[in-house]
Amino acid sequence: MLKWQVGQFLVLMGVIGLVVFFITDQVKTPDYLFFCSGLLVVLLGGYVMWLGRNPAPPSERFRFLKRMGGKREDKKKKK
């Protein structure tokens, strides 16, 4: 959970850095340090968010077949 929040914070800071770069570009004095650092921080934040994602819930797709298979195994064990 904490990794996800840190990743969100980094993405937000990176987006702010990119916005500052685009503002300086409109004034005709682009500062490419904001662009490079903003892009790097966005990518780093995305990676940290990807690491901190929640695992997928177990699939309920074939629960009937799994239950039936379990009953068959129980019958075999009883014999």
PDB file of N, CA, C and O in Angstrom:
ATOM      1  N   MET A   1       0.826  -1.193   0.000  1.00  0.00           N
ATOM      2  CA  MET A   1       0.000   0.000   0.000  1.00  0.00           C
ATOM      3  C   MET A   1       0.866   1.251   0.000  1.00  0.00           C
ATOM      4  O   MET A   1       0.552   2.226  -0.682  1.00  0.00           O
ATOM      5  N   LEU A   2       1.948   1.228   0.757  1.00  0.00           N
ATOM      6  CA  LEU A   2       2.801   2.402   0.838  1.00  0.00           C
ATOM      7  C   LEU A   2       3.519   2.654  -0.481  1.00  0.00           C
ATOM      8  O   LEU A   2       3.722   3.805  -0.868  1.00  0.00           O
ATOM      9  N   LYS A   3       3.905   1.584  -1.176  1.00  0.00           N
ATOM     10  CA  LYS A   3       4.580   1.750  -2.466  1.00  0.00           C
ATOM     11  C   LYS A   3       3.654   2.449  -3.454  1.00  0.00           C
ATOM     12  O   LYS A   3       4.085   3.311  -4.219  1.00  0.00           O
ATOM     13  N   TRP A   4       2.385   2.073  -3.429  1.00  0.00           N
ATOM     14  CA  TRP A   4       1.418   2.685  -4.345  1.00  0.00           C
ATOM     15  C   TRP A   4       1.320   4.190  -4.093  1.00  0.00           C
ATOM     16  O   TRP A   4       1.286   4.980  -5.037  1.00  0.00           O
ATOM     17  N   GLN A   5       1.274   4.587  -2.811  1.00  0.00           N
ATOM     18  CA  GLN A   5       1.147   6.003  -2.477  1.00  0.00           C
ATOM     19  C   GLN A   5       2.411   6.776  -2.833  1.00  0.00           C
ATOM     20  O   GLN A   5       2.326   7.909  -3.306  1.00  0.00           O
ATOM     21  N   VAL A   6       3.577   6.181  -2.614  1.00  0.00           N
ATOM     22  CA  VAL A   6       4.833   6.837  -2.989  1.00  0.00           C
ATOM     23  C   VAL A   6       4.885   6.994  -4.497  1.00  0.00           C
ATOM     24  O   VAL A   6       5.320   8.031  -4.997  1.00  0.00           O
ATOM     25  N   GLY A   7       4.446   5.977  -5.229  1.00  0.00           N
ATOM     26  CA  GLY A   7       4.420   6.056  -6.684  1.00  0.00           C
ATOM     27  C   GLY A   7       3.492   7.156  -7.176  1.00  0.00           C
ATOM     28  O   GLY A   7       3.831   7.881  -8.111  1.00  0.00           O
ATOM     29  N   GLN A   8       2.333   7.285  -6.559  1.00  0.00           N
ATOM     30  CA  GLN A   8       1.411   8.355  -6.933  1.00  0.00           C
ATOM     31  C   GLN A   8       2.032   9.725  -6.690  1.00  0.00           C
ATOM     32  O   GLN A   8       1.893  10.630  -7.512  1.00  0.00           O
ATOM     33  N   PHE A   9       2.712   9.871  -5.568  1.00  0.00           N
ATOM     34  CA  PHE A   9       3.363  11.142  -5.256  1.00  0.00           C
ATOM     35  C   PHE A   9       4.431  11.467  -6.297  1.00  0.00           C
ATOM     36  O   PHE A   9       4.528  12.605  -6.755  1.00  0.00           O
ATOM     37  N   LEU A  10       5.232  10.469  -6.671  1.00  0.00           N
ATOM     38  CA  LEU A  10       6.278  10.708  -7.665  1.00  0.00           C
ATOM     39  C   LEU A  10       5.692  11.064  -9.030  1.00  0.00           C
ATOM     40  O   LEU A  10       6.211  11.935  -9.727  1.00  0.00           O
ATOM     41  N   VAL A  11       4.615  10.390  -9.402  1.00  0.00           N
ATOM     42  CA  VAL A  11       3.966  10.718 -10.679  1.00  0.00           C
ATOM     43  C   VAL A  11       3.440  12.145 -10.645  1.00  0.00           C
ATOM     44  O   VAL A  11       3.582  12.880 -11.622  1.00  0.00           O
ATOM     45  N   LEU A  12       2.840  12.539  -9.543  1.00  0.00           N
ATOM     46  CA  LEU A  12       2.329  13.902  -9.414  1.00  0.00           C
ATOM     47  C   LEU A  12       3.455  14.925  -9.514  1.00  0.00           C
ATOM     48  O   LEU A  12       3.312  15.936 -10.201  1.00  0.00           O
ATOM     49  N   MET A  13       4.574  14.671  -8.835  1.00  0.00           N
ATOM     50  CA  MET A  13       5.705  15.598  -8.901  1.00  0.00           C
ATOM     51  C   MET A  13       6.290  15.658 -10.318  1.00  0.00           C
ATOM     52  O   MET A  13       6.701  16.720 -10.786  1.00  0.00           O
ATOM     53  N   GLY A  14       6.321  14.512 -10.985  1.00  0.00           N
ATOM     54  CA  GLY A  14       6.812  14.494 -12.360  1.00  0.00           C
ATOM     55  C   GLY A  14       5.922  15.279 -13.304  1.00  0.00           C
ATOM     56  O   GLY A  14       6.408  15.993 -14.182  1.00  0.00           O
ATOM     57  N   VAL A  15       4.616  15.142 -13.120  1.00  0.00           N
ATOM     58  CA  VAL A  15       3.675  15.891 -13.963  1.00  0.00           C
ATOM     59  C   VAL A  15       3.820  17.381 -13.707  1.00  0.00           C
ATOM     60  O   VAL A  15       3.752  18.177 -14.643  1.00  0.00           O
ATOM     61  N   ILE A  16       4.017  17.769 -12.469  1.00  0.00           N
ATOM     62  CA  ILE A  16       4.236  19.187 -12.160  1.00  0.00           C
ATOM     63  C   ILE A  16       5.508  19.680 -12.838  1.00  0.00           C
ATOM     64  O   ILE A  16       5.534  20.786 -13.378  1.00  0.00           O
ATOM     65  N   GLY A  17       6.561  18.869 -12.816  1.00  0.00           N
ATOM     66  CA  GLY A  17       7.796  19.241 -13.508  1.00  0.00           C
ATOM     67  C   GLY A  17       7.587  19.401 -15.007  1.00  0.00           C
ATOM     68  O   GLY A  17       8.145  20.314 -15.616  1.00  0.00           O
ATOM     69  N   LEU A  18       6.791  18.524 -15.605  1.00  0.00           N
ATOM     70  CA  LEU A  18       6.508  18.649 -17.036  1.00  0.00           C
ATOM     71  C   LEU A  18       5.670  19.890 -17.336  1.00  0.00           C
ATOM     72  O   LEU A  18       5.881  20.549 -18.354  1.00  0.00           O
ATOM     73  N   VAL A  19       4.722  20.210 -16.457  1.00  0.00           N
ATOM     74  CA  VAL A  19       3.917  21.424 -16.643  1.00  0.00           C
ATOM     75  C   VAL A  19       4.809  22.664 -16.578  1.00  0.00           C
ATOM     76  O   VAL A  19       4.647  23.592 -17.369  1.00  0.00           O
ATOM     77  N   VAL A  20       5.743  22.675 -15.638  1.00  0.00           N
ATOM     78  CA  VAL A  20       6.663  23.811 -15.536  1.00  0.00           C
ATOM     79  C   VAL A  20       7.508  23.917 -16.811  1.00  0.00           C
ATOM     80  O   VAL A  20       7.769  25.020 -17.290  1.00  0.00           O
ATOM     81  N   PHE A  21       7.936  22.766 -17.364  1.00  0.00           N
ATOM     82  CA  PHE A  21       8.688  22.807 -18.610  1.00  0.00           C
ATOM     83  C   PHE A  21       7.850  23.411 -19.733  1.00  0.00           C
ATOM     84  O   PHE A  21       8.342  24.253 -20.484  1.00  0.00           O
ATOM     85  N   PHE A  22       6.577  22.987 -19.859  1.00  0.00           N
ATOM     86  CA  PHE A  22       5.742  23.521 -20.928  1.00  0.00           C
ATOM     87  C   PHE A  22       5.459  25.008 -20.731  1.00  0.00           C
ATOM     88  O   PHE A  22       5.311  25.743 -21.708  1.00  0.00           O
ATOM     89  N   ILE A  23       5.383  25.453 -19.491  1.00  0.00           N
ATOM     90  CA  ILE A  23       5.212  26.894 -19.233  1.00  0.00           C
ATOM     91  C   ILE A  23       6.458  27.651 -19.673  1.00  0.00           C
ATOM     92  O   ILE A  23       6.352  28.699 -20.310  1.00  0.00           O
ATOM     93  N   THR A  24       7.646  27.127 -19.339  1.00  0.00           N
ATOM     94  CA  THR A  24       8.873  27.812 -19.768  1.00  0.00           C
ATOM     95  C   THR A  24       9.029  27.752 -21.282  1.00  0.00           C
ATOM     96  O   THR A  24       9.637  28.646 -21.870  1.00  0.00           O
ATOM     97  N   ASP A  25       8.499  26.726 -21.919  1.00  0.00           N
ATOM     98  CA  ASP A  25       8.563  26.635 -23.376  1.00  0.00           C
ATOM     99  C   ASP A  25       7.678  27.697 -24.024  1.00  0.00           C
ATOM    100  O   ASP A  25       8.023  28.233 -25.077  1.00  0.00           O
ATOM    101  N   GLN A  26       6.541  28.005 -23.402  1.00  0.00           N
ATOM    102  CA  GLN A  26       5.657  29.033 -23.946  1.00  0.00           C
ATOM    103  C   GLN A  26       6.267  30.426 -23.843  1.00  0.00           C
ATOM    104  O   GLN A  26       5.947  31.314 -24.632  1.00  0.00           O
ATOM    105  N   VAL A  27       7.148  30.605 -22.861  1.00  0.00           N
ATOM    106  CA  VAL A  27       7.791  31.903 -22.666  1.00  0.00           C
ATOM    107  C   VAL A  27       9.016  32.032 -23.574  1.00  0.00           C
ATOM    108  O   VAL A  27       9.687  33.064 -23.564  1.00  0.00           O
ATOM    109  N   LYS A  28       9.307  31.005 -24.350  1.00  0.00           N
ATOM    110  CA  LYS A  28      10.423  30.951 -25.308  1.00  0.00           C
ATOM    111  C   LYS A  28      11.781  30.807 -24.642  1.00  0.00           C
ATOM    112  O   LYS A  28      12.808  31.084 -25.261  1.00  0.00           O
ATOM    113  N   THR A  29      11.796  30.373 -23.377  1.00  0.00           N
ATOM    114  CA  THR A  29      13.063  30.049 -22.721  1.00  0.00           C
ATOM    115  C   THR A  29      12.933  28.666 -22.081  1.00  0.00           C
ATOM    116  O   THR A  29      12.876  28.542 -20.858  1.00  0.00           O
ATOM    117  N   PRO A  30      12.887  27.621 -22.927  1.00  0.00           N
ATOM    118  CA  PRO A  30      12.653  26.281 -22.355  1.00  0.00           C
ATOM    119  C   PRO A  30      13.820  25.821 -21.483  1.00  0.00           C
ATOM    120  O   PRO A  30      14.988  25.980 -21.839  1.00  0.00           O
ATOM    121  N   ASP A  31      13.481  25.261 -20.362  1.00  0.00           N
ATOM    122  CA  ASP A  31      14.470  24.705 -19.444  1.00  0.00           C
ATOM    123  C   ASP A  31      14.327  23.184 -19.500  1.00  0.00           C
ATOM    124  O   ASP A  31      13.424  22.608 -18.894  1.00  0.00           O
ATOM    125  N   TYR A  32      15.232  22.550 -20.236  1.00  0.00           N
ATOM    126  CA  TYR A  32      15.119  21.117 -20.502  1.00  0.00           C
ATOM    127  C   TYR A  32      15.405  20.256 -19.262  1.00  0.00           C
ATOM    128  O   TYR A  32      15.121  19.058 -19.261  1.00  0.00           O
ATOM    129  N   LEU A  33      15.953  20.855 -18.232  1.00  0.00           N
ATOM    130  CA  LEU A  33      16.149  20.116 -16.989  1.00  0.00           C
ATOM    131  C   LEU A  33      14.795  19.720 -16.379  1.00  0.00           C
ATOM    132  O   LEU A  33      14.649  18.625 -15.837  1.00  0.00           O
ATOM    133  N   PHE A  34      13.815  20.617 -16.473  1.00  0.00           N
ATOM    134  CA  PHE A  34      12.471  20.289 -15.982  1.00  0.00           C
ATOM    135  C   PHE A  34      11.860  19.146 -16.790  1.00  0.00           C
ATOM    136  O   PHE A  34      11.191  18.274 -16.234  1.00  0.00           O
ATOM    137  N   PHE A  35      12.090  19.154 -18.097  1.00  0.00           N
ATOM    138  CA  PHE A  35      11.541  18.098 -18.943  1.00  0.00           C
ATOM    139  C   PHE A  35      12.163  16.750 -18.604  1.00  0.00           C
ATOM    140  O   PHE A  35      11.456  15.765 -18.393  1.00  0.00           O
ATOM    141  N   CYS A  36      13.484  16.713 -18.555  1.00  0.00           N
ATOM    142  CA  CYS A  36      14.184  15.452 -18.288  1.00  0.00           C
ATOM    143  C   CYS A  36      13.862  14.918 -16.893  1.00  0.00           C
ATOM    144  O   CYS A  36      13.563  13.736 -16.723  1.00  0.00           O
ATOM    145  N   SER A  37      13.925  15.793 -15.911  1.00  0.00           N
ATOM    146  CA  SER A  37      13.654  15.332 -14.552  1.00  0.00           C
ATOM    147  C   SER A  37      12.184  14.963 -14.383  1.00  0.00           C
ATOM    148  O   SER A  37      11.875  13.982 -13.706  1.00  0.00           O
ATOM    149  N   GLY A  38      11.279  15.719 -14.977  1.00  0.00           N
ATOM    150  CA  GLY A  38       9.857  15.399 -14.876  1.00  0.00           C
ATOM    151  C   GLY A  38       9.533  14.064 -15.520  1.00  0.00           C
ATOM    152  O   GLY A  38       8.773  13.269 -14.969  1.00  0.00           O
ATOM    153  N   LEU A  39      10.110  13.820 -16.686  1.00  0.00           N
ATOM    154  CA  LEU A  39       9.869  12.562 -17.366  1.00  0.00           C
ATOM    155  C   LEU A  39      10.461  11.393 -16.585  1.00  0.00           C
ATOM    156  O   LEU A  39       9.840  10.335 -16.476  1.00  0.00           O
ATOM    157  N   LEU A  40      11.651  11.582 -16.047  1.00  0.00           N
ATOM    158  CA  LEU A  40      12.298  10.540 -15.262  1.00  0.00           C
ATOM    159  C   LEU A  40      11.498  10.222 -13.997  1.00  0.00           C
ATOM    160  O   LEU A  40      11.334   9.054 -13.643  1.00  0.00           O
ATOM    161  N   VAL A  41      11.007  11.243 -13.324  1.00  0.00           N
ATOM    162  CA  VAL A  41      10.240  11.039 -12.092  1.00  0.00           C
ATOM    163  C   VAL A  41       8.888  10.394 -12.394  1.00  0.00           C
ATOM    164  O   VAL A  41       8.411   9.577 -11.606  1.00  0.00           O
ATOM    165  N   VAL A  42       8.261  10.745 -13.521  1.00  0.00           N
ATOM    166  CA  VAL A  42       6.999  10.102 -13.895  1.00  0.00           C
ATOM    167  C   VAL A  42       7.233   8.616 -14.152  1.00  0.00           C
ATOM    168  O   VAL A  42       6.453   7.780 -13.695  1.00  0.00           O
ATOM    169  N   LEU A  43       8.293   8.281 -14.873  1.00  0.00           N
ATOM    170  CA  LEU A  43       8.591   6.877 -15.151  1.00  0.00           C
ATOM    171  C   LEU A  43       8.924   6.114 -13.875  1.00  0.00           C
ATOM    172  O   LEU A  43       8.480   4.981 -13.690  1.00  0.00           O
ATOM    173  N   LEU A  44       9.702   6.733 -13.000  1.00  0.00           N
ATOM    174  CA  LEU A  44      10.042   6.097 -11.726  1.00  0.00           C
ATOM    175  C   LEU A  44       8.790   5.884 -10.879  1.00  0.00           C
ATOM    176  O   LEU A  44       8.617   4.823 -10.281  1.00  0.00           O
ATOM    177  N   GLY A  45       7.926   6.883 -10.827  1.00  0.00           N
ATOM    178  CA  GLY A  45       6.682   6.758 -10.070  1.00  0.00           C
ATOM    179  C   GLY A  45       5.775   5.681 -10.634  1.00  0.00           C
ATOM    180  O   GLY A  45       5.146   4.939  -9.880  1.00  0.00           O
ATOM    181  N   GLY A  46       5.704   5.591 -11.945  1.00  0.00           N
ATOM    182  CA  GLY A  46       4.903   4.530 -12.565  1.00  0.00           C
ATOM    183  C   GLY A  46       5.443   3.162 -12.230  1.00  0.00           C
ATOM    184  O   GLY A  46       4.676   2.230 -11.992  1.00  0.00           O
ATOM    185  N   TYR A  47       6.762   3.031 -12.208  1.00  0.00           N
ATOM    186  CA  TYR A  47       7.378   1.750 -11.860  1.00  0.00           C
ATOM    187  C   TYR A  47       7.106   1.386 -10.401  1.00  0.00           C
ATOM    188  O   TYR A  47       6.804   0.233 -10.095  1.00  0.00           O
ATOM    189  N   VAL A  48       7.211   2.354  -9.509  1.00  0.00           N
ATOM    190  CA  VAL A  48       6.951   2.091  -8.089  1.00  0.00           C
ATOM    191  C   VAL A  48       5.476   1.746  -7.882  1.00  0.00           C
ATOM    192  O   VAL A  48       5.151   0.880  -7.071  1.00  0.00           O
ATOM    193  N   MET A  49       4.584   2.419  -8.611  1.00  0.00           N
ATOM    194  CA  MET A  49       3.168   2.075  -8.509  1.00  0.00           C
ATOM    195  C   MET A  49       2.923   0.660  -9.023  1.00  0.00           C
ATOM    196  O   MET A  49       2.107  -0.072  -8.464  1.00  0.00           O
ATOM    197  N   TRP A  50       3.621   0.277 -10.076  1.00  0.00           N
ATOM    198  CA  TRP A  50       3.464  -1.064 -10.638  1.00  0.00           C
ATOM    199  C   TRP A  50       3.938  -2.121  -9.645  1.00  0.00           C
ATOM    200  O   TRP A  50       3.342  -3.193  -9.536  1.00  0.00           O
ATOM    201  N   LEU A  51       5.017  -1.812  -8.920  1.00  0.00           N
ATOM    202  CA  LEU A  51       5.509  -2.745  -7.908  1.00  0.00           C
ATOM    203  C   LEU A  51       4.531  -2.882  -6.743  1.00  0.00           C
ATOM    204  O   LEU A  51       4.418  -3.959  -6.158  1.00  0.00           O
ATOM    205  N   GLY A  52       3.837  -1.825  -6.407  1.00  0.00           N
ATOM    206  CA  GLY A  52       2.959  -1.817  -5.243  1.00  0.00           C
ATOM    207  C   GLY A  52       1.519  -2.157  -5.543  1.00  0.00           C
ATOM    208  O   GLY A  52       0.659  -1.979  -4.681  1.00  0.00           O
ATOM    209  N   ARG A  53       1.225  -2.641  -6.736  1.00  0.00           N
ATOM    210  CA  ARG A  53      -0.168  -2.939  -7.078  1.00  0.00           C
ATOM    211  C   ARG A  53      -0.672  -4.141  -6.272  1.00  0.00           C
ATOM    212  O   ARG A  53       0.110  -4.976  -5.817  1.00  0.00           O
ATOM    213  N   ASN A  54      -1.971  -4.205  -6.111  1.00  0.00           N
ATOM    214  CA  ASN A  54      -2.595  -5.301  -5.368  1.00  0.00           C
ATOM    215  C   ASN A  54      -2.639  -6.558  -6.233  1.00  0.00           C
ATOM    216  O   ASN A  54      -2.832  -6.462  -7.445  1.00  0.00           O
ATOM    217  N   PRO A  55      -2.464  -7.723  -5.635  1.00  0.00           N
ATOM    218  CA  PRO A  55      -2.575  -8.952  -6.426  1.00  0.00           C
ATOM    219  C   PRO A  55      -4.005  -9.171  -6.900  1.00  0.00           C
ATOM    220  O   PRO A  55      -4.961  -8.729  -6.263  1.00  0.00           O
ATOM    221  N   ALA A  56      -4.132  -9.850  -8.011  1.00  0.00           N
ATOM    222  CA  ALA A  56      -5.454 -10.116  -8.580  1.00  0.00           C
ATOM    223  C   ALA A  56      -6.232 -11.067  -7.668  1.00  0.00           C
ATOM    224  O   ALA A  56      -5.650 -11.986  -7.091  1.00  0.00           O
ATOM    225  N   PRO A  57      -7.527 -10.854  -7.536  1.00  0.00           N
ATOM    226  CA  PRO A  57      -8.324 -11.774  -6.720  1.00  0.00           C
ATOM    227  C   PRO A  57      -8.387 -13.140  -7.398  1.00  0.00           C
ATOM    228  O   PRO A  57      -8.274 -13.227  -8.621  1.00  0.00           O
ATOM    229  N   PRO A  58      -8.567 -14.205  -6.620  1.00  0.00           N
ATOM    230  CA  PRO A  58      -8.639 -15.537  -7.222  1.00  0.00           C
ATOM    231  C   PRO A  58      -9.839 -15.639  -8.161  1.00  0.00           C
ATOM    232  O   PRO A  58     -10.901 -15.068  -7.910  1.00  0.00           O
ATOM    233  N   SER A  59      -9.644 -16.366  -9.223  1.00  0.00           N
ATOM    234  CA  SER A  59     -10.684 -16.497 -10.233  1.00  0.00           C
ATOM    235  C   SER A  59     -11.814 -17.398  -9.739  1.00  0.00           C
ATOM    236  O   SER A  59     -11.571 -18.451  -9.148  1.00  0.00           O
ATOM    237  N   GLU A  60     -13.023 -16.978  -9.984  1.00  0.00           N
ATOM    238  CA  GLU A  60     -14.209 -17.756  -9.628  1.00  0.00           C
ATOM    239  C   GLU A  60     -14.800 -18.394 -10.874  1.00  0.00           C
ATOM    240  O   GLU A  60     -15.954 -18.822 -10.865  1.00  0.00           O
ATOM    241  N   ARG A  61     -14.028 -18.459 -11.934  1.00  0.00           N
ATOM    242  CA  ARG A  61     -14.555 -18.869 -13.221  1.00  0.00           C
ATOM    243  C   ARG A  61     -14.995 -20.336 -13.249  1.00  0.00           C
ATOM    244  O   ARG A  61     -16.075 -20.650 -13.751  1.00  0.00           O
ATOM    245  N   PHE A  62     -14.177 -21.217 -12.721  1.00  0.00           N
ATOM    246  CA  PHE A  62     -14.488 -22.638 -12.781  1.00  0.00           C
ATOM    247  C   PHE A  62     -14.707 -23.211 -11.380  1.00  0.00           C
ATOM    248  O   PHE A  62     -14.258 -24.322 -11.098  1.00  0.00           O
ATOM    249  N   ARG A  63     -15.378 -22.487 -10.513  1.00  0.00           N
ATOM    250  CA  ARG A  63     -15.537 -22.930  -9.131  1.00  0.00           C
ATOM    251  C   ARG A  63     -16.363 -24.207  -9.033  1.00  0.00           C
ATOM    252  O   ARG A  63     -16.126 -25.031  -8.150  1.00  0.00           O
ATOM    253  N   PHE A  64     -17.337 -24.379  -9.938  1.00  0.00           N
ATOM    254  CA  PHE A  64     -18.157 -25.584  -9.918  1.00  0.00           C
ATOM    255  C   PHE A  64     -17.293 -26.807 -10.245  1.00  0.00           C
ATOM    256  O   PHE A  64     -17.388 -27.838  -9.578  1.00  0.00           O
ATOM    257  N   LEU A  65     -16.452 -26.684 -11.275  1.00  0.00           N
ATOM    258  CA  LEU A  65     -15.595 -27.806 -11.651  1.00  0.00           C
ATOM    259  C   LEU A  65     -14.563 -28.108 -10.569  1.00  0.00           C
ATOM    260  O   LEU A  65     -14.240 -29.269 -10.317  1.00  0.00           O
ATOM    261  N   LYS A  66     -14.054 -27.071  -9.940  1.00  0.00           N
ATOM    262  CA  LYS A  66     -13.081 -27.286  -8.861  1.00  0.00           C
ATOM    263  C   LYS A  66     -13.742 -28.011  -7.688  1.00  0.00           C
ATOM    264  O   LYS A  66     -13.130 -28.889  -7.079  1.00  0.00           O
ATOM    265  N   ARG A  67     -14.980 -27.652  -7.369  1.00  0.00           N
ATOM    266  CA  ARG A  67     -15.698 -28.308  -6.292  1.00  0.00           C
ATOM    267  C   ARG A  67     -15.968 -29.777  -6.634  1.00  0.00           C
ATOM    268  O   ARG A  67     -15.817 -30.659  -5.789  1.00  0.00           O
ATOM    269  N   MET A  68     -16.364 -30.021  -7.864  1.00  0.00           N
ATOM    270  CA  MET A  68     -16.630 -31.395  -8.296  1.00  0.00           C
ATOM    271  C   MET A  68     -15.350 -32.222  -8.275  1.00  0.00           C
ATOM    272  O   MET A  68     -15.368 -33.390  -7.885  1.00  0.00           O
ATOM    273  N   GLY A  69     -14.236 -31.616  -8.695  1.00  0.00           N
ATOM    274  CA  GLY A  69     -12.965 -32.323  -8.665  1.00  0.00           C
ATOM    275  C   GLY A  69     -12.544 -32.648  -7.249  1.00  0.00           C
ATOM    276  O   GLY A  69     -11.959 -33.703  -7.006  1.00  0.00           O
ATOM    277  N   GLY A  70     -12.823 -31.776  -6.325  1.00  0.00           N
ATOM    278  CA  GLY A  70     -12.505 -32.017  -4.920  1.00  0.00           C
ATOM    279  C   GLY A  70     -13.327 -33.165  -4.351  1.00  0.00           C
ATOM    280  O   GLY A  70     -12.822 -33.952  -3.550  1.00  0.00           O
ATOM    281  N   LYS A  71     -14.579 -33.264  -4.754  1.00  0.00           N
ATOM    282  CA  LYS A  71     -15.435 -34.353  -4.272  1.00  0.00           C
ATOM    283  C   LYS A  71     -14.945 -35.694  -4.819  1.00  0.00           C
ATOM    284  O   LYS A  71     -14.984 -36.702  -4.114  1.00  0.00           O
ATOM    285  N   ARG A  72     -14.491 -35.709  -6.058  1.00  0.00           N
ATOM    286  CA  ARG A  72     -13.964 -36.950  -6.639  1.00  0.00           C
ATOM    287  C   ARG A  72     -12.722 -37.415  -5.894  1.00  0.00           C
ATOM    288  O   ARG A  72     -12.560 -38.605  -5.623  1.00  0.00           O
ATOM    289  N   GLU A  73     -11.846 -36.470  -5.565  1.00  0.00           N
ATOM    290  CA  GLU A  73     -10.632 -36.828  -4.835  1.00  0.00           C
ATOM    291  C   GLU A  73     -10.979 -37.377  -3.449  1.00  0.00           C
ATOM    292  O   GLU A  73     -10.333 -38.312  -2.975  1.00  0.00           O
ATOM    293  N   ASP A  74     -11.991 -36.805  -2.800  1.00  0.00           N
ATOM    294  CA  ASP A  74     -12.412 -37.289  -1.488  1.00  0.00           C
ATOM    295  C   ASP A  74     -12.926 -38.728  -1.564  1.00  0.00           C
ATOM    296  O   ASP A  74     -12.648 -39.541  -0.683  1.00  0.00           O
ATOM    297  N   LYS A  75     -13.677 -39.033  -2.625  1.00  0.00           N
ATOM    298  CA  LYS A  75     -14.198 -40.394  -2.791  1.00  0.00           C
ATOM    299  C   LYS A  75     -13.061 -41.380  -3.031  1.00  0.00           C
ATOM    300  O   LYS A  75     -13.102 -42.504  -2.529  1.00  0.00           O
ATOM    301  N   LYS A  76     -12.055 -40.976  -3.788  1.00  0.00           N
ATOM    302  CA  LYS A  76     -10.911 -41.859  -4.056  1.00  0.00           C
ATOM    303  C   LYS A  76     -10.121 -42.111  -2.781  1.00  0.00           C
ATOM    304  O   LYS A  76      -9.614 -43.212  -2.565  1.00  0.00           O
ATOM    305  N   LYS A  77     -10.017 -41.103  -1.946  1.00  0.00           N
ATOM    306  CA  LYS A  77      -9.260 -41.264  -0.689  1.00  0.00           C
ATOM    307  C   LYS A  77      -9.988 -42.197   0.272  1.00  0.00           C
ATOM    308  O   LYS A  77      -9.348 -42.929   1.027  1.00  0.00           O
ATOM    309  N   LYS A  78     -11.314 -42.178   0.254  1.00  0.00           N
ATOM    310  CA  LYS A  78     -12.090 -43.031   1.139  1.00  0.00           C
ATOM    311  C   LYS A  78     -11.966 -44.513   0.774  1.00  0.00           C
ATOM    312  O   LYS A  78     -12.059 -45.379   1.644  1.00  0.00           O
ATOM    313  N   LYS A  79     -11.757 -44.803  -0.511  1.00  0.00           N
ATOM    314  CA  LYS A  79     -11.653 -46.204  -0.964  1.00  0.00           C
ATOM    315  C   LYS A  79     -10.366 -46.825  -0.600  1.00  0.00           C
ATOM    316  O   LYS A  79     -10.134 -47.993  -0.912  1.00  0.00           O
TER     317      LYS A  79
END
